[in-house]
Amino acid sequence: MQKSNAVITQENPHLKWSSCVASVRKCTRDKQLVSVGSTDLKFRLAAFSRYFAQPTDRGNHVEELDNWLRALPGSPKSGANFRANISVLFGYAMRRRMIDTNPILHTGRPTLPGNPPEIFTVDELRALLEAAAAQAPDVLPVLAIGAFAGLRDAEIKRLDWSEVDLARGFIEVKAAKAKSARRRIVPIQTNLAAWLSQAPIGLRHGRLVPKGVPSKLARVRKAAGLALAE
């Protein structure tokens, strides 16, 4: 049997996305899988599984998936959210060797108006953090906290390593540094702790955001295959 675009494995030619979607939702409910909100995930994966009934039907073509994403109604942000949610499904299937690659990585990313926060798929975020750990370890904490702690950019820029307590598992956002002017204690979740622990101990002092961040981020993005278009 010939593979189609190296997305579907020979061992699972009759895999149904509906059963895979059910597994992903269960993992999300059981907190075994990090993803976006469960309600949003349920809605968007349901729309996907209705259109792509079986991988051997239409879901095995990157081009077909890309065309479907582009044709979805709604705003560019809604399209970006669809892309991120469906990547959770493909990432789950790939890690369990149901498919060979995550086809979302080969689809176009919607252009969002203005300068809103970027929305990365799970695999894109992992690639970005791994590239930071290898290329610019001092940038890794900035990216990890931005991804998993829910702090605003301005709050991260004001953060000091003395306010990141890995031992007790929380980040202190002091009132003077918070947008609300109120002190907040932000729990450090397991996934964030794992990434922060990779930051060299010698760098864990002073301001969290290092000097030369723009050039370092550009280098990290390029290494992760997520360089911004010029």
C-alpha positions as CSV (number, residue, x, y, z in Angstrom):
1,M,0.0,0.0,0.0
2,Q,1.4,3.4,-1.0
3,K,1.5,6.2,1.6
4,S,0.0,9.5,0.8
5,N,2.2,12.5,1.5
6,A,3.9,10.4,4.3
7,V,1.2,11.4,6.7
8,I,-0.7,8.1,7.1
9,T,1.2,5.0,8.2
10,Q,0.8,1.6,6.4
11,E,0.0,0.0,9.8
12,N,-3.2,2.2,10.3
13,P,-4.9,2.6,6.9
14,H,-8.4,2.4,8.5
15,L,-7.8,4.7,11.5
16,K,-10.9,6.9,12.1
17,W,-10.3,10.4,13.3
18,S,-13.5,10.2,15.4
19,S,-11.9,7.6,17.8
20,C,-8.6,9.6,17.9
21,V,-10.6,12.8,18.8
22,A,-12.3,10.9,21.6
23,S,-8.9,9.8,23.0
24,V,-7.5,13.3,22.8
25,R,-10.5,14.8,24.6
26,K,-10.2,12.1,27.4
27,C,-6.5,12.9,27.8
28,T,-7.3,16.6,28.0
29,R,-9.9,16.0,30.7
30,D,-7.5,13.8,32.6
31,K,-4.8,16.5,32.3
32,Q,-2.5,14.1,30.5
33,L,-2.3,16.5,27.6
34,V,-1.6,20.2,27.6
35,S,-3.8,22.1,25.1
36,V,-6.1,25.0,24.8
37,G,-9.6,25.2,26.5
38,S,-11.5,21.9,26.5
39,T,-14.7,23.5,25.1
40,D,-12.8,25.2,22.2
41,L,-11.0,21.9,21.6
42,K,-14.3,19.9,21.5
43,F,-15.9,22.4,19.0
44,R,-13.0,22.6,16.6
45,L,-12.1,18.9,16.6
46,A,-15.7,18.0,16.0
47,A,-15.7,20.2,12.9
48,F,-12.5,18.6,11.7
49,S,-13.7,15.0,12.3
50,R,-17.0,15.7,10.4
51,Y,-15.1,16.8,7.3
52,F,-12.3,14.3,7.5
53,A,-14.2,11.2,8.3
54,Q,-11.2,8.9,7.7
55,P,-7.5,9.6,7.2
56,T,-7.5,7.5,4.1
57,D,-10.3,9.6,2.6
58,R,-9.2,13.2,2.6
59,G,-7.3,13.9,5.8
60,N,-4.1,12.3,4.5
61,H,-3.3,15.2,2.1
62,V,-1.5,18.3,3.4
63,E,-2.9,20.3,0.5
64,E,-6.5,19.3,1.3
65,L,-6.0,20.1,5.0
66,D,-4.5,23.5,4.1
67,N,-7.3,24.3,1.7
68,W,-9.9,23.3,4.4
69,L,-8.3,25.6,7.0
70,R,-8.1,28.5,4.5
71,A,-11.8,28.1,3.6
72,L,-13.1,28.1,7.2
73,P,-15.5,30.9,8.0
74,G,-14.5,33.4,10.7
75,S,-11.7,35.8,11.5
76,P,-7.9,35.0,11.0
77,K,-7.7,34.6,14.8
78,S,-10.4,31.9,14.7
79,G,-8.5,30.2,11.9
80,A,-5.3,30.3,14.0
81,N,-7.2,28.8,16.9
82,F,-8.5,26.0,14.6
83,R,-5.0,25.3,13.5
84,A,-3.6,25.1,17.0
85,N,-6.4,22.8,18.2
86,I,-6.1,20.4,15.3
87,S,-2.3,20.3,15.8
88,V,-3.0,18.8,19.2
89,L,-4.9,15.9,17.5
90,F,-2.1,15.3,15.0
91,G,0.6,15.6,17.6
92,Y,-1.2,13.0,19.7
93,A,-1.5,10.6,16.8
94,M,2.1,11.1,15.7
95,R,3.5,10.4,19.2
96,R,1.5,7.1,19.2
97,R,2.8,6.2,15.8
98,M,-0.6,6.4,14.2
99,I,0.7,8.9,11.6
100,D,4.2,9.7,10.5
101,T,4.3,13.5,10.6
102,N,2.2,16.4,11.9
103,P,0.8,17.9,8.6
104,I,-0.3,21.1,10.4
105,L,3.4,22.1,10.4
106,H,3.2,22.2,6.5
107,T,0.1,24.4,6.3
108,G,-0.1,28.1,6.0
109,R,-0.3,30.2,9.2
110,P,-3.1,32.9,9.1
111,T,-2.0,36.5,9.0
112,L,-3.4,38.2,12.1
113,P,-4.2,42.0,11.9
114,G,-2.2,44.4,14.1
115,N,0.3,42.9,16.5
116,P,-1.6,40.4,18.6
117,P,0.1,37.6,20.6
118,E,1.3,34.8,18.4
119,I,-0.6,31.5,18.6
120,F,1.7,28.5,18.3
121,T,0.7,24.9,17.8
122,V,1.9,22.4,20.5
123,D,4.6,21.1,18.2
124,E,5.7,24.6,17.1
125,L,6.0,25.7,20.8
126,R,8.0,22.6,21.6
127,A,10.4,23.2,18.7
128,L,10.8,26.9,19.8
129,L,11.6,26.0,23.4
130,E,14.0,23.2,22.4
131,A,15.8,25.6,20.0
132,A,16.0,28.2,22.8
133,A,17.6,25.6,25.2
134,A,20.2,24.8,22.5
135,Q,20.8,28.2,20.9
136,A,20.1,30.8,23.7
137,P,19.5,29.3,27.1
138,D,19.0,32.7,28.7
139,V,16.0,33.3,26.5
140,L,14.4,29.9,27.4
141,P,12.8,31.2,30.7
142,V,11.3,34.2,28.9
143,L,9.6,32.0,26.3
144,A,8.5,29.3,28.8
145,I,7.0,31.8,31.3
146,G,5.2,33.6,28.4
147,A,3.8,30.3,27.2
148,F,2.8,28.6,30.4
149,A,2.4,31.2,33.2
150,G,-0.1,33.6,31.6
151,L,2.0,36.7,32.4
152,R,1.7,39.8,30.2
153,D,4.7,40.8,28.1
154,A,5.2,44.0,30.3
155,E,5.1,41.9,33.5
156,I,7.7,39.5,32.1
157,K,10.0,42.4,31.1
158,R,9.9,43.6,34.7
159,L,10.4,40.2,36.3
160,D,13.5,39.4,38.4
161,W,14.9,35.9,39.0
162,S,14.4,36.5,42.8
163,E,10.7,36.5,42.1
164,V,10.8,33.1,40.4
165,D,10.7,30.5,43.2
166,L,11.3,27.1,41.7
167,A,11.7,25.4,45.1
168,R,8.3,26.5,46.3
169,G,6.7,26.5,42.9
170,F,5.4,30.0,42.2
171,I,6.2,33.3,40.5
172,E,5.6,36.5,42.5
173,V,4.3,39.4,40.4
174,K,4.7,42.4,42.7
175,A,2.0,45.1,42.8
176,A,4.4,47.7,41.4
177,K,5.0,45.4,38.3
178,A,1.4,44.2,37.8
179,K,-1.0,45.9,35.4
180,S,-3.7,45.6,38.0
181,A,-1.4,47.1,40.6
182,R,-2.1,44.1,42.8
183,R,0.4,41.5,43.9
184,R,-0.2,38.1,42.3
185,I,1.2,34.6,43.1
186,V,1.3,32.5,39.9
187,P,1.8,28.8,40.3
188,I,4.6,27.2,38.4
189,Q,3.0,24.2,36.7
190,T,4.9,21.0,36.0
191,N,5.5,21.7,32.4
192,L,6.9,25.2,33.1
193,A,9.1,23.9,36.0
194,A,10.6,21.3,33.6
195,W,11.6,24.0,31.1
196,L,12.8,26.5,33.8
197,S,15.0,23.8,35.3
198,Q,17.0,23.7,32.0
199,A,18.1,27.3,32.5
200,P,21.8,27.3,33.6
201,I,22.0,28.0,37.3
202,G,24.7,30.7,36.7
203,L,22.1,32.7,34.8
204,R,19.4,32.7,37.5
205,H,20.1,36.1,39.0
206,G,19.1,39.7,38.2
207,R,16.6,40.6,35.5
208,L,14.8,37.6,33.9
209,V,15.0,39.2,30.4
210,P,18.6,39.2,29.2
211,K,20.3,41.7,27.0
212,G,20.1,41.3,23.2
213,V,16.7,39.6,23.3
214,P,15.6,40.6,19.7
215,S,18.6,39.1,18.0
216,K,18.6,36.0,20.2
217,L,14.9,35.4,19.6
218,A,15.5,35.7,15.8
219,R,18.2,33.1,16.0
220,V,16.0,30.8,18.1
221,R,13.0,31.2,15.7
222,K,15.2,30.4,12.7
223,A,16.6,27.3,14.4
224,A,13.0,26.2,15.1
225,G,11.9,26.8,11.6
226,L,9.6,29.7,12.7
227,A,11.5,32.7,11.4
228,L,9.3,35.7,10.7
229,A,8.7,36.6,7.0
230,E,10.6,39.7,6.0
